[in-house]
Amino acid sequence: MKIEVLYPEICTLFGDKGNMKYLSKCIPDAEFIYTELNEKPHFLYEDIELVYMCSMSEKSQELIISRLMQYKDEIAPMLEAGNSLFLFVGNSFEILGSYIQREDGSKIDGLGFFDCYSVRQAPNRFNNLMKAKFKDITLIGYSSRFSHTYGIPEDIAFCKTEIGKGMNPDTYYDGIYTGRVIATYLLGPLLVQNPDFVHFLLQELNCDINELPFESAMREAFEYKLKKFEMPDLELS
């Protein structure tokens, strides 16, 4: 099995890289390929089971779009074919939309794979604790971003929040889940915090295991945090 991590030298925020460190413990025989900014993505010319991208700065986001735009016509059929599973976390999924609007009103063209758009609002940062449902799985986590995303239909959203807001202040829905694309604003220890979602991901990769590494500790931590989410004065500081 091959897992590709895109642009780890500039996608470095919020501890998102730790998700793949944990996944490597779940699938110790997997080969992890770390594709740098000036390389052609490996999933375009070899079999890759999972393609992963982390959060990034807004400057890095525009740089990545400029690099991927040359492969736009190659990437589109790959997304449709579903041979690879794509997992985008944080603001990485904004590059899949039609455009990103800067604070001055100017727009950066996105890859246009989905009919959605994102609007930046720096220096105003939106911090958001989230408890959400994906299928029958409860997810916990947080988002921290300068932008909101609009235009994603509810039927292809990744999850619906029960605590916190979704991908913009007017919705409780977050991210994208369609075909083999999973995208979410959820940050940081997405996998370590959510063992049931790890099992789902491993099933999608045809390599589910009976017990995850450190699963009992993960579940104990999950239940503890779940109780904290029920506190009436809960806030992200």
Accessible surface in RSA format (square Angstrom, percent):
REM  Atomic radii and reference values for relative SASA: ProtOr
REM  Chains: A
REM  Algorithm: Lee & Richards
REM  Probe-radius: 1.40
REM  Slices: 20
REM RES _ NUM      All-atoms   Total-Side   Main-Chain    Non-polar    All polar
REM                ABS   REL    ABS   REL    ABS   REL    ABS   REL    ABS   REL
RES MET A   1    74.11  38.4  23.53  15.6  50.58 120.4  29.04  24.7  45.07  59.7
RES LYS A   2    69.29  33.8  69.27  42.5   0.02   0.0  32.73  29.5  36.55  38.9
RES ILE A   3     0.00   0.0   0.00   0.0   0.00   0.0   0.00   0.0   0.00   0.0
RES GLU A   4     0.00   0.0   0.00   0.0   0.00   0.0   0.00   0.0   0.00   0.0
RES VAL A   5     2.55   1.7   2.55   2.3   0.00   0.0   2.55   2.2   0.00   0.0
RES LEU A   6     3.69   2.1   3.26   2.3   0.43   1.1   3.26   2.3   0.43   1.2
RES TYR A   7     0.57   0.3   0.57   0.3   0.00   0.0   0.00   0.0   0.57   0.7
RES PRO A   8    16.28  11.9  15.50  14.1   0.78   2.8  16.15  13.3   0.13   0.8
RES GLU A   9    85.83  49.3  53.22  40.3  32.61  77.6  58.73 113.6  27.10  22.1
RES ILE A  10    39.79  22.6  30.80  22.9   8.99  21.7  34.69  25.0   5.09  13.8
RES CYS A  11     0.28   0.2   0.28   0.3   0.00   0.0   0.28   0.7   0.00   0.0
RES THR A  12    64.65  46.0  44.79  45.4  19.86  47.3  25.30  34.0  39.35  59.5
RES LEU A  13    65.18  36.3  63.84  45.7   1.34   3.4  65.15  45.8   0.03   0.1
RES PHE A  14    68.25  34.1  41.78  25.9  26.47  68.9  54.08  32.8  14.17  40.6
RES GLY A  15    51.69  63.7   0.00   N/A  51.69  63.7  38.72 106.2  12.98  29.1
RES ASP A  16     0.35   0.2   0.17   0.2   0.18   0.4   0.07   0.2   0.28   0.3
RES LYS A  17    78.44  38.3  75.36  46.2   3.08   7.3  40.48  36.4  37.96  40.4
RES GLY A  18    29.31  36.1   0.00   N/A  29.31  36.1  24.42  67.0   4.89  11.0
RES ASN A  19     1.51   1.0   1.08   1.0   0.43   1.0   0.31   0.7   1.20   1.2
RES MET A  20     3.29   1.7   2.93   1.9   0.36   0.8   2.93   2.5   0.36   0.5
RES LYS A  21   144.06  70.3 139.49  85.6   4.57  10.9  85.26  76.7  58.80  62.6
RES TYR A  22    12.99   6.1  10.43   5.9   2.56   6.7  12.57   9.4   0.42   0.5
RES LEU A  23     0.00   0.0   0.00   0.0   0.00   0.0   0.00   0.0   0.00   0.0
RES SER A  24    41.19  34.8  36.06  48.1   5.12  11.8  21.32  45.4  19.86  27.8
RES LYS A  25   118.64  57.9 101.61  62.3  17.03  40.5  55.44  49.9  63.20  67.3
RES CYS A  26     7.59   5.7   0.00   0.0   7.59  17.8   0.20   0.5   7.39   8.0
RES ILE A  27    17.49  10.0  15.90  11.8   1.59   3.8  17.18  12.4   0.31   0.8
RES PRO A  28   105.23  76.7  75.86  69.2  29.37 106.8  79.15  65.3  26.08 162.1
RES ASP A  29   138.34  96.9 109.84 109.3  28.50  67.4  39.19  92.2  99.15  98.9
RES ALA A  30    14.74  13.5   0.00   0.0  14.74  33.5   0.36   0.5  14.38  38.1
RES GLU A  31    90.13  51.7  84.14  63.7   5.99  14.3  40.19  77.7  49.94  40.8
RES PHE A  32    38.28  19.2  16.07  10.0  22.21  57.8  16.07   9.7  22.21  63.6
RES ILE A  33    21.79  12.4  18.43  13.7   3.36   8.1  21.79  15.7   0.00   0.0
RES TYR A  34   110.53  51.6  92.19  52.5  18.33  47.7  70.61  53.1  39.92  49.2
RES THR A  35     0.08   0.1   0.00   0.0   0.08   0.2   0.08   0.1   0.00   0.0
RES GLU A  36    99.53  57.1  99.53  75.3   0.00   0.0  14.41  27.9  85.12  69.5
RES LEU A  37    19.26  10.7  17.30  12.4   1.97   4.9  17.30  12.1   1.97   5.3
RES ASN A  38   125.95  86.9  91.02  88.0  34.93  84.1  37.16  89.4  88.79  85.8
RES GLU A  39    71.63  41.1  64.10  48.5   7.53  17.9  36.81  71.2  34.81  28.4
RES LYS A  40    76.12  37.1  67.97  41.7   8.15  19.4  33.03  29.7  43.09  45.9
RES PRO A  41     0.00   0.0   0.00   0.0   0.00   0.0   0.00   0.0   0.00   0.0
RES HIS A  42    30.77  16.8  30.77  21.4   0.00   0.0  27.48  28.3   3.29   3.8
RES PHE A  43     5.49   2.7   4.37   2.7   1.12   2.9   4.37   2.7   1.12   3.2
RES LEU A  44    24.88  13.9   1.05   0.8  23.83  59.9   1.53   1.1  23.36  62.9
RES TYR A  45   125.39  58.5  88.44  50.3  36.94  96.1  82.44  61.9  42.95  52.9
RES GLU A  46    49.17  28.2  32.74  24.8  16.43  39.1  29.07  56.2  20.10  16.4
RES ASP A  47   123.74  86.7 113.22 112.7  10.52  24.9  33.08  77.9  90.65  90.4
RES ILE A  48     4.62   2.6   0.00   0.0   4.62  11.1   0.42   0.3   4.20  11.4
RES GLU A  49    58.02  33.3  57.30  43.3   0.72   1.7  22.34  43.2  35.68  29.1
RES LEU A  50     0.00   0.0   0.00   0.0   0.00   0.0   0.00   0.0   0.00   0.0
RES VAL A  51     0.18   0.1   0.09   0.1   0.09   0.2   0.09   0.1   0.09   0.3
RES TYR A  52     0.25   0.1   0.05   0.0   0.19   0.5   0.25   0.2   0.00   0.0
RES MET A  53     0.49   0.3   0.43   0.3   0.06   0.1   0.43   0.4   0.06   0.1
RES CYS A  54     0.84   0.6   0.77   0.9   0.08   0.2   0.00   0.0   0.84   0.9
RES SER A  55     1.60   1.4   1.60   2.1   0.00   0.0   1.60   3.4   0.00   0.0
RES MET A  56     1.97   1.0   0.00   0.0   1.97   4.7   0.00   0.0   1.97   2.6
RES SER A  57    45.02  38.0  42.06  56.1   2.96   6.8  38.45  81.9   6.57   9.2
RES GLU A  58    42.56  24.4  41.79  31.6   0.76   1.8  19.61  37.9  22.95  18.7
RES LYS A  59   176.50  86.1 165.31 101.4  11.19  26.6 114.10 102.7  62.40  66.5
RES SER A  60    16.34  13.8  15.51  20.7   0.83   1.9   0.83   1.8  15.51  21.7
RES GLN A  61     0.49   0.3   0.49   0.4   0.00   0.0   0.00   0.0   0.49   0.4
RES GLU A  62    46.10  26.5  40.83  30.9   5.28  12.6  14.19  27.4  31.91  26.1
RES LEU A  63    67.91  37.8  63.85  45.7   4.06  10.2  67.22  47.2   0.69   1.8
RES ILE A  64     0.00   0.0   0.00   0.0   0.00   0.0   0.00   0.0   0.00   0.0
RES ILE A  65     5.42   3.1   5.42   4.0   0.00   0.0   5.42   3.9   0.00   0.0
RES SER A  66    63.59  53.7  39.72  53.0  23.88  55.0  46.42  98.9  17.17  24.1
RES ARG A  67    70.29  29.5  70.11  35.7   0.17   0.4  16.94  23.2  53.35  32.3
RES LEU A  68     5.96   3.3   5.96   4.3   0.00   0.0   5.96   4.2   0.00   0.0
RES MET A  69    64.50  33.4  56.36  37.3   8.14  19.4  49.94  42.5  14.56  19.3
RES GLN A  70   121.87  68.1  82.23  60.1  39.63  94.4  39.47  84.0  82.40  62.5
RES TYR A  71    31.49  14.7  31.17  17.7   0.32   0.8  13.85  10.4  17.64  21.7
RES LYS A  72    76.46  37.3  76.27  46.8   0.19   0.5  34.02  30.6  42.44  45.2
RES ASP A  73   125.37  87.8 109.06 108.5  16.31  38.6  38.21  89.9  87.16  86.9
RES GLU A  74    71.84  41.2  65.40  49.5   6.44  15.3  39.73  76.8  32.11  26.2
RES ILE A  75     7.49   4.3   7.49   5.6   0.00   0.0   7.49   5.4   0.00   0.0
RES ALA A  76    30.38  27.9  29.00  44.8   1.38   3.1  29.93  42.2   0.45   1.2
RES PRO A  77    70.05  51.1  66.18  60.3   3.88  14.1  67.83  56.0   2.23  13.8
RES MET A  78    42.21  21.9  41.59  27.5   0.62   1.5  15.05  12.8  27.16  36.0
RES LEU A  79    20.53  11.4  11.97   8.6   8.56  21.5  12.31   8.6   8.22  22.1
RES GLU A  80   151.45  87.0 115.18  87.1  36.28  86.4  50.56  97.8 100.89  82.4
RES ALA A  81    64.43  59.2  26.76  41.3  37.67  85.7  39.22  55.2  25.22  66.8
RES GLY A  82    17.90  22.1   0.00   N/A  17.90  22.1   6.61  18.1  11.29  25.3
RES ASN A  83   110.11  75.9  87.51  84.6  22.60  54.4  27.52  66.2  82.59  79.8
RES SER A  84     2.99   2.5   2.65   3.5   0.34   0.8   0.22   0.5   2.77   3.9
RES LEU A  85     1.30   0.7   1.30   0.9   0.00   0.0   1.30   0.9   0.00   0.0
RES PHE A  86     2.88   1.4   2.88   1.8   0.00   0.0   2.88   1.7   0.00   0.0
RES LEU A  87     0.37   0.2   0.37   0.3   0.00   0.0   0.37   0.3   0.00   0.0
RES PHE A  88     8.98   4.5   8.98   5.6   0.00   0.0   8.98   5.4   0.00   0.0
RES VAL A  89     0.70   0.5   0.70   0.6   0.00   0.0   0.70   0.6   0.00   0.0
RES GLY A  90     0.81   1.0   0.00   N/A   0.81   1.0   0.81   2.2   0.00   0.0
RES ASN A  91    11.31   7.8   8.48   8.2   2.83   6.8   3.99   9.6   7.31   7.1
RES SER A  92     0.00   0.0   0.00   0.0   0.00   0.0   0.00   0.0   0.00   0.0
RES PHE A  93     0.69   0.3   0.38   0.2   0.31   0.8   0.38   0.2   0.31   0.9
RES GLU A  94     4.49   2.6   1.19   0.9   3.29   7.8   2.21   4.3   2.28   1.9
RES ILE A  95     0.51   0.3   0.51   0.4   0.00   0.0   0.51   0.4   0.00   0.0
RES LEU A  96     3.87   2.2   3.87   2.8   0.00   0.0   3.87   2.7   0.00   0.0
RES GLY A  97     1.16   1.4   0.00   N/A   1.16   1.4   1.16   3.2   0.00   0.0
RES SER A  98    40.46  34.2  31.97  42.7   8.49  19.6  22.59  48.1  17.87  25.0
RES TYR A  99    51.10  23.9  50.84  28.9   0.26   0.7  32.58  24.5  18.52  22.8
RES ILE A 100     0.00   0.0   0.00   0.0   0.00   0.0   0.00   0.0   0.00   0.0
RES GLN A 101    50.19  28.1  50.19  36.7   0.00   0.0   0.29   0.6  49.91  37.9
RES ARG A 102    75.57  31.7  74.59  38.0   0.99   2.4  23.02  31.5  52.56  31.9
RES GLU A 103    87.14  50.0  52.30  39.6  34.84  83.0  37.63  72.8  49.51  40.4
RES ASP A 104   118.51  83.0  76.27  75.9  42.24  99.9  51.76 121.8  66.74  66.6
RES GLY A 105    38.36  47.3   0.00   N/A  38.36  47.3  23.42  64.3  14.94  33.5
RES SER A 106    44.93  38.0  33.64  44.9  11.29  26.0  42.53  90.6   2.40   3.4
RES LYS A 107   114.10  55.7  86.06  52.8  28.04  66.8  43.53  39.2  70.57  75.2
RES ILE A 108    21.47  12.2  18.25  13.6   3.22   7.8  21.47  15.5   0.00   0.0
RES ASP A 109   100.70  70.5  95.29  94.8   5.41  12.8  20.02  47.1  80.68  80.5
RES GLY A 110     3.77   4.7   0.00   N/A   3.77   4.7   0.04   0.1   3.73   8.4
RES LEU A 111     2.11   1.2   2.11   1.5   0.00   0.0   2.11   1.5   0.00   0.0
RES GLY A 112    39.76  49.0   0.00   N/A  39.76  49.0  10.70  29.4  29.06  65.1
RES PHE A 113    40.60  20.3  11.25   7.0  29.35  76.4  16.04   9.7  24.56  70.3
RES PHE A 114    31.33  15.7  26.01  16.1   5.32  13.8  31.33  19.0   0.00   0.0
RES ASP A 115   131.60  92.2 111.24 110.7  20.36  48.1  40.93  96.3  90.67  90.4
RES CYS A 116     5.19   3.9   3.60   4.0   1.59   3.7   2.13   5.4   3.06   3.3
RES TYR A 117    76.73  35.8  75.95  43.2   0.79   2.0  40.82  30.7  35.92  44.3
RES SER A 118     1.57   1.3   1.57   2.1   0.00   0.0   0.00   0.0   1.57   2.2
RES VAL A 119    40.13  26.4  39.33  35.6   0.81   1.9  39.33  34.2   0.81   2.2
RES ARG A 120    15.39   6.5   9.59   4.9   5.80  13.8   0.87   1.2  14.52   8.8
RES GLN A 121    56.11  31.4  48.66  35.6   7.45  17.7  22.87  48.7  33.24  25.2
RES ALA A 122    36.12  33.2  24.00  37.0  12.12  27.6  24.38  34.3  11.74  31.1
RES PRO A 123   123.16  89.8 103.81  94.6  19.35  70.4 105.68  87.2  17.49 108.7
RES ASN A 124    98.02  67.6  93.10  90.0   4.93  11.9  22.44  54.0  75.58  73.1
RES ARG A 125   105.25  44.2  77.00  39.3  28.25  67.3  29.96  40.9  75.29  45.6
RES PHE A 126    41.87  20.9  38.97  24.1   2.90   7.6  41.87  25.4   0.00   0.0
RES ASN A 127    72.56  50.0  48.29  46.7  24.27  58.4   6.84  16.5  65.73  63.5
RES ASN A 128    11.96   8.2   9.15   8.8   2.81   6.8   2.95   7.1   9.01   8.7
RES LEU A 129    37.92  21.1  32.59  23.3   5.33  13.4  32.59  22.9   5.33  14.3
RES MET A 130     1.08   0.6   0.81   0.5   0.27   0.6   0.48   0.4   0.60   0.8
RES LYS A 131    33.28  16.2  33.28  20.4   0.00   0.0   3.91   3.5  29.37  31.3
RES ALA A 132     0.43   0.4   0.43   0.7   0.00   0.0   0.43   0.6   0.00   0.0
RES LYS A 133    79.80  38.9  74.51  45.7   5.29  12.6  47.80  43.0  32.00  34.1
RES PHE A 134     2.24   1.1   1.73   1.1   0.51   1.3   2.24   1.4   0.00   0.0
RES LYS A 135   126.23  61.6  81.81  50.2  44.42 105.8  56.90  51.2  69.33  73.9
RES ASP A 136   125.86  88.2 102.77 102.3  23.09  54.6  45.99 108.2  79.87  79.7
RES ILE A 137    18.75  10.7  16.97  12.6   1.78   4.3  18.75  13.5   0.00   0.0
RES THR A 138    26.43  18.8  21.47  21.8   4.96  11.8   8.84  11.9  17.59  26.6
RES LEU A 139     0.74   0.4   0.34   0.2   0.41   1.0   0.34   0.2   0.41   1.1
RES ILE A 140     1.14   0.6   0.70   0.5   0.44   1.1   0.86   0.6   0.28   0.8
RES GLY A 141     5.05   6.2   0.00   N/A   5.05   6.2   5.05  13.9   0.00   0.0
RES TYR A 142    54.68  25.5  54.68  31.1   0.00   0.0  38.51  28.9  16.17  19.9
RES SER A 143     0.49   0.4   0.49   0.7   0.00   0.0   0.49   1.0   0.00   0.0
RES SER A 144    14.83  12.5   9.68  12.9   5.15  11.9   4.31   9.2  10.52  14.7
RES ARG A 145    10.07   4.2   5.93   3.0   4.14   9.9   9.75  13.3   0.32   0.2
RES PHE A 146    41.77  20.9  41.24  25.5   0.53   1.4  41.24  25.0   0.53   1.5
RES SER A 147     1.93   1.6   1.93   2.6   0.00   0.0   0.12   0.2   1.82   2.5
RES HIS A 148    10.93   6.0  10.93   7.6   0.00   0.0   7.54   7.8   3.39   3.9
RES THR A 149     0.54   0.4   0.54   0.5   0.00   0.0   0.54   0.7   0.00   0.0
RES TYR A 150    59.90  28.0  59.22  33.7   0.68   1.8  37.70  28.3  22.20  27.4
RES GLY A 151    51.35  63.3   0.00   N/A  51.35  63.3  29.83  81.9  21.52  48.2
RES ILE A 152    19.32  11.0   0.92   0.7  18.40  44.4   1.77   1.3  17.55  47.6
RES PRO A 153    73.98  53.9  61.95  56.5  12.04  43.8  73.87  61.0   0.12   0.7
RES GLU A 154   113.55  65.2 100.28  75.9  13.27  31.6  32.38  62.6  81.17  66.3
RES ASP A 155   126.14  88.4  86.72  86.3  39.43  93.2  50.77 119.5  75.38  75.2
RES ILE A 156    40.84  23.2  40.65  30.3   0.19   0.4  40.84  29.4   0.00   0.0
RES ALA A 157    15.12  13.9   0.79   1.2  14.32  32.6   0.79   1.1  14.32  37.9
RES PHE A 158     5.13   2.6   0.04   0.0   5.09  13.2   0.04   0.0   5.09  14.6
RES CYS A 159     4.81   3.6   0.00   0.0   4.81  11.3   4.81  12.2   0.00   0.0
RES LYS A 160   100.83  49.2  99.57  61.1   1.25   3.0  48.86  44.0  51.96  55.4
RES THR A 161     6.24   4.4   0.00   0.0   6.24  14.9   0.00   0.0   6.24   9.4
RES GLU A 162    91.86  52.7  56.87  43.0  34.99  83.3  37.24  72.0  54.62  44.6
RES ILE A 163    48.15  27.4  44.00  32.8   4.15  10.0  48.15  34.7   0.00   0.0
RES GLY A 164    24.67  30.4   0.00   N/A  24.67  30.4  14.06  38.6  10.62  23.8
RES LYS A 165    70.08  34.2  70.08  43.0   0.00   0.0  45.88  41.3  24.21  25.8
RES GLY A 166     0.35   0.4   0.00   N/A   0.35   0.4   0.00   0.0   0.35   0.8
RES MET A 167     4.61   2.4   4.61   3.0   0.00   0.0   3.21   2.7   1.40   1.9
RES ASN A 168    11.10   7.7  11.10  10.7   0.00   0.0   0.00   0.0  11.10  10.7
RES PRO A 169    55.60  40.5  48.69  44.4   6.91  25.1  48.69  40.2   6.91  43.0
RES ASP A 170   127.49  89.3  91.22  90.8  36.28  85.8  34.93  82.2  92.56  92.3
RES THR A 171    26.88  19.1  22.22  22.5   4.67  11.1  19.39  26.0   7.49  11.3
RES TYR A 172   108.84  50.8 107.04  60.9   1.80   4.7  71.09  53.4  37.75  46.5
RES TYR A 173    47.77  22.3  47.77  27.2   0.00   0.0  24.87  18.7  22.90  28.2
RES ASP A 174     0.27   0.2   0.27   0.3   0.00   0.0   0.00   0.0   0.27   0.3
RES GLY A 175     0.00   0.0   0.00   N/A   0.00   0.0   0.00   0.0   0.00   0.0
RES ILE A 176     0.05   0.0   0.05   0.0   0.00   0.0   0.05   0.0   0.00   0.0
RES TYR A 177    53.85  25.1  46.87  26.7   6.97  18.1  31.10  23.4  22.75  28.0
RES THR A 178    44.62  31.7  37.52  38.0   7.10  16.9  15.49  20.8  29.13  44.0
RES GLY A 179    66.09  81.5   0.00   N/A  66.09  81.5  41.93 115.1  24.16  54.1
RES ARG A 180    54.86  23.0  54.26  27.7   0.60   1.4  28.76  39.3  26.10  15.8
RES VAL A 181     4.32   2.8   4.32   3.9   0.00   0.0   4.32   3.8   0.00   0.0
RES ILE A 182     0.18   0.1   0.18   0.1   0.00   0.0   0.18   0.1   0.00   0.0
RES ALA A 183     0.00   0.0   0.00   0.0   0.00   0.0   0.00   0.0   0.00   0.0
RES THR A 184     0.06   0.0   0.06   0.1   0.00   0.0   0.06   0.1   0.00   0.0
RES TYR A 185     1.91   0.9   1.44   0.8   0.47   1.2   1.44   1.1   0.47   0.6
RES LEU A 186     1.47   0.8   1.43   1.0   0.04   0.1   1.43   1.0   0.04   0.1
RES LEU A 187     4.63   2.6   3.17   2.3   1.45   3.7   3.73   2.6   0.90   2.4
RES GLY A 188     0.10   0.1   0.00   N/A   0.10   0.1   0.01   0.0   0.09   0.2
RES PRO A 189    53.18  38.8  49.07  44.7   4.11  15.0  53.04  43.8   0.14   0.9
RES LEU A 190     2.36   1.3   1.33   1.0   1.03   2.6   2.36   1.7   0.00   0.0
RES LEU A 191     0.15   0.1   0.15   0.1   0.00   0.0   0.15   0.1   0.00   0.0
RES VAL A 192    63.85  42.0  61.20  55.4   2.65   6.4  61.20  53.2   2.65   7.2
RES GLN A 193    23.85  13.3  19.16  14.0   4.68  11.1   6.31  13.4  17.53  13.3
RES ASN A 194     1.12   0.8   0.29   0.3   0.83   2.0   1.12   2.7   0.00   0.0
RES PRO A 195     2.05   1.5   2.05   1.9   0.00   0.0   2.05   1.7   0.00   0.0
RES ASP A 196    59.56  41.7  56.12  55.9   3.44   8.1  10.85  25.5  48.71  48.6
RES PHE A 197     0.06   0.0   0.06   0.0   0.00   0.0   0.06   0.0   0.00   0.0
RES VAL A 198     0.00   0.0   0.00   0.0   0.00   0.0   0.00   0.0   0.00   0.0
RES HIS A 199    27.89  15.2  27.89  19.4   0.00   0.0  21.94  22.6   5.95   6.9
RES PHE A 200    18.51   9.3  16.69  10.3   1.82   4.7  17.88  10.8   0.63   1.8
RES LEU A 201     0.00   0.0   0.00   0.0   0.00   0.0   0.00   0.0   0.00   0.0
RES LEU A 202     0.10   0.1   0.10   0.1   0.00   0.0   0.10   0.1   0.00   0.0
RES GLN A 203    99.29  55.5  85.53  62.5  13.76  32.8  26.59  56.6  72.71  55.1
RES GLU A 204    51.79  29.7  43.55  32.9   8.24  19.6   4.02   7.8  47.76  39.0
RES LEU A 205     6.70   3.7   0.24   0.2   6.46  16.2   2.48   1.7   4.22  11.4
RES ASN A 206   140.74  97.1 105.39 101.8  35.34  85.1  34.25  82.4 106.48 102.9
RES CYS A 207    33.57  25.4  21.96  24.5  11.61  27.3  31.52  79.9   2.05   2.2
RES ASP A 208    64.10  44.9  35.16  35.0  28.94  68.4  17.44  41.0  46.66  46.5
RES ILE A 209    60.50  34.4  51.24  38.2   9.26  22.3  58.34  42.0   2.17   5.9
RES ASN A 210   158.20 109.1 125.85 121.6  32.36  77.9  35.69  85.9 122.52 118.4
RES GLU A 211   116.30  66.8 100.25  75.8  16.06  38.2  33.04  63.9  83.26  68.0
RES LEU A 212     3.71   2.1   0.00   0.0   3.71   9.3   0.10   0.1   3.61   9.7
RES PRO A 213    33.44  24.4  21.24  19.4  12.20  44.4  33.12  27.3   0.32   2.0
RES PHE A 214   130.74  65.4 111.35  69.0  19.39  50.5 122.28  74.1   8.47  24.2
RES GLU A 215    17.56  10.1  16.62  12.6   0.94   2.2   7.24  14.0  10.32   8.4
RES SER A 216    84.53  71.4  72.92  97.3  11.61  26.8  48.93 104.2  35.61  49.9
RES ALA A 217    59.45  54.7  51.81  80.0   7.64  17.4  55.39  78.0   4.06  10.8
RES MET A 218    10.46   5.4   6.23   4.1   4.23  10.1   9.71   8.3   0.75   1.0
RES ARG A 219    83.75  35.2  83.22  42.4   0.53   1.3  47.41  64.8  36.35  22.0
RES GLU A 220   130.87  75.1 121.30  91.8   9.57  22.8  47.91  92.7  82.96  67.7
RES ALA A 221    43.16  39.7  36.75  56.7   6.41  14.6  42.81  60.3   0.35   0.9
RES PHE A 222    19.99  10.0  18.66  11.6   1.32   3.4  19.58  11.9   0.40   1.2
RES GLU A 223    91.46  52.5  91.39  69.1   0.07   0.2  38.81  75.1  52.66  43.0
RES TYR A 224   132.15  61.7 128.46  73.1   3.69   9.6 101.67  76.4  30.48  37.6
RES LYS A 225    72.43  35.3  72.42  44.4   0.01   0.0  46.76  42.1  25.67  27.3
RES LEU A 226    36.49  20.3  36.39  26.0   0.10   0.3  36.48  25.6   0.01   0.0
RES LYS A 227   152.81  74.5 144.08  88.4   8.72  20.8  89.54  80.6  63.27  67.4
RES LYS A 228    87.07  42.5  86.21  52.9   0.86   2.1  41.44  37.3  45.63  48.6
RES PHE A 229    17.12   8.6  13.94   8.6   3.18   8.3  13.94   8.4   3.18   9.1
RES GLU A 230   106.71  61.3  82.59  62.5  24.11  57.4  48.32  93.5  58.39  47.7
RES MET A 231    83.78  43.4  75.17  49.7   8.61  20.5  72.37  61.5  11.40  15.1
RES PRO A 232   142.00 103.5  99.11  90.3  42.89 155.9 110.71  91.4  31.29 194.5
RES ASP A 233   103.52  72.5  84.60  84.2  18.92  44.7  47.81 112.5  55.71  55.6
RES LEU A 234    53.93  30.0  27.30  19.5  26.63  66.9  30.76  21.6  23.17  62.4
RES GLU A 235   134.61  77.3 110.34  83.5  24.28  57.8  44.04  85.2  90.57  73.9
RES LEU A 236    63.86  35.6  39.29  28.1  24.57  61.8  40.04  28.1  23.83  64.1
RES SER A 237   137.22 116.0  70.70  94.3  66.52 153.2  68.45 145.8  68.77  96.3
END  Absolute sums over single chains surface
CHAIN  1 A    10676.0       8522.7       2153.3       5628.8       5047.2
END  Absolute sums over all chains
TOTAL         10676.0       8522.7       2153.3       5628.8       5047.2
